[in-house]
Amino acid sequence: MGFAKLIDGDILQFAPNPILVDGNYIGNPPGEVYEAEGYKAVVYAEDPGEAPEGCVWEEVWTEEEDSIVQSWVPAEAPDD
């Protein structure tokens, strides 16, 4: 499991390792340290498989109270 912040509603910014807390670097910190610094657990969705014809899957991130959740939505396939 990773920890991240959601920036501008759609950009995942992963937590650094080591993380700087109160002037001290902490390597491989427990989740509680990340949570105290405003990061949330990232929850990944299962791969949806083949997309409908003419579409591709686009990931969407939703910020919940204690996590950031990935989901997938169909989007129009780009022209080649």
C-alpha positions in Angstrom: 0.0 0.0 0.0 1.2 3.5 -0.8 0.3 6.9 0.5 -0.3 10.0 -1.5 -2.1 13.4 -1.8 -4.5 14.3 -4.5 -3.5 17.5 -6.2 -6.1 19.5 -8.2 -8.5 16.6 -8.0 -6.7 14.3 -10.4 -2.9 14.2 -9.9 -1.5 11.7 -7.4 1.5 13.0 -5.5 3.1 10.0 -3.7 4.6 10.4 -0.3 8.4 10.6 -0.1 10.5 8.0 1.5 12.3 9.1 3.6 10.0 11.8 4.8 11.0 15.0 6.6 9.1 15.5 9.8 10.0 18.3 12.3 13.5 18.6 10.8 14.2 14.9 11.0 14.2 12.3 8.1 12.2 9.1 8.8 13.0 6.2 6.5 10.2 3.6 5.9 7.8 5.4 8.2 4.6 3.7 9.4 1.3 4.8 7.9 0.5 6.9 11.0 3.4 9.2 10.1 2.2 9.7 6.6 -1.3 10.3 7.8 -0.1 12.9 10.3 1.6 14.7 7.4 -1.7 14.8 5.4 -1.1 11.8 3.1 -3.8 9.2 2.6 -3.7 5.5 1.7 -4.1 4.7 -2.0 -6.6 2.1 -2.9 -6.2 0.6 -6.4 -9.1 -0.8 -8.4 -9.0 -4.1 -10.3 -8.1 -3.8 -14.0 -11.4 -3.5 -15.9 -10.2 -5.6 -18.8 -11.0 -4.9 -22.4 -12.6 -1.4 -23.1 -15.8 -1.0 -25.1 -15.2 -0.5 -28.8 -13.8 2.9 -29.7 -12.9 3.6 -26.1 -10.0 3.3 -23.7 -10.1 3.1 -19.9 -9.2 6.3 -18.1 -8.3 6.3 -14.4 -10.2 8.5 -12.0 -9.1 9.3 -8.5 -11.5 10.1 -5.7 -10.5 11.5 -2.3 -12.4 9.8 0.5 -12.2 10.7 4.2 -9.3 8.3 4.9 -8.1 7.2 1.4 -7.7 8.0 -2.2 -9.5 5.5 -4.4 -8.9 4.6 -8.1 -11.7 3.8 -10.5 -11.9 3.4 -14.2 -14.3 5.1 -16.7 -14.5 4.6 -20.5 -13.2 7.5 -22.6 -13.2 8.1 -26.3 -10.1 6.5 -27.9 -7.7 9.1 -29.4 -7.4 9.2 -33.2 -4.2 7.5 -34.4 
